[in-house]
Amino acid sequence: MSEKPAEDVCFTCQQSLHDSVIIEKDGEVFKSCPSCSSKAGTHVFYKHDDFGMRNMGDGRLIAQS
């Protein structure tokens, strides 16, 4: 397994900045923005409701990244 370059990994949690991370804090759900996170070098979170929904065409709706 190859390691990701340091700039592709969050310096706080060591997870990929290119993948969304969902967390819950104080009863609210937050989702990271891969584009914003890659630019900042750490996950940048927004309220989950701030993301639009995408219809996957098979009955699933997912949060936009």
HUCOR-V641498 format. One record per residue. N is the residue number from 1. RES is the residue in one letter. OMEGA is omega in whole degrees, -180 to 180 (* if undefined). Layout:
n:N res:RES omega:OMEGA
n:N res:RES omega:OMEGA
This chain:
n:1 res:M omega:-179
n:2 res:S omega:178
n:3 res:E omega:178
n:4 res:K omega:175
n:5 res:P omega:-177
n:6 res:A omega:-178
n:7 res:E omega:178
n:8 res:D omega:-175
n:9 res:V omega:179
n:10 res:C omega:-179
n:11 res:F omega:179
n:12 res:T omega:-174
n:13 res:C omega:179
n:14 res:Q omega:176
n:15 res:Q omega:-180
n:16 res:S omega:177
n:17 res:L omega:-178
n:18 res:H omega:178
n:19 res:D omega:177
n:20 res:S omega:176
n:21 res:V omega:179
n:22 res:I omega:179
n:23 res:I omega:173
n:24 res:E omega:179
n:25 res:K omega:179
n:26 res:D omega:176
n:27 res:G omega:178
n:28 res:E omega:180
n:29 res:V omega:179
n:30 res:F omega:180
n:31 res:K omega:178
n:32 res:S omega:177
n:33 res:C omega:-178
n:34 res:P omega:-179
n:35 res:S omega:179
n:36 res:C omega:-178
n:37 res:S omega:179
n:38 res:S omega:179
n:39 res:K omega:-176
n:40 res:A omega:-178
n:41 res:G omega:176
n:42 res:T omega:-178
n:43 res:H omega:176
n:44 res:V omega:-174
n:45 res:F omega:174
n:46 res:Y omega:176
n:47 res:K omega:-178
n:48 res:H omega:-179
n:49 res:D omega:179
n:50 res:D omega:180
n:51 res:F omega:175
n:52 res:G omega:179
n:53 res:M omega:179
n:54 res:R omega:176
n:55 res:N omega:-177
n:56 res:M omega:177
n:57 res:G omega:180
n:58 res:D omega:180
n:59 res:G omega:179
n:60 res:R omega:171
n:61 res:L omega:179
n:62 res:I omega:177
n:63 res:A omega:175
n:64 res:Q omega:176
n:65 res:S omega:*
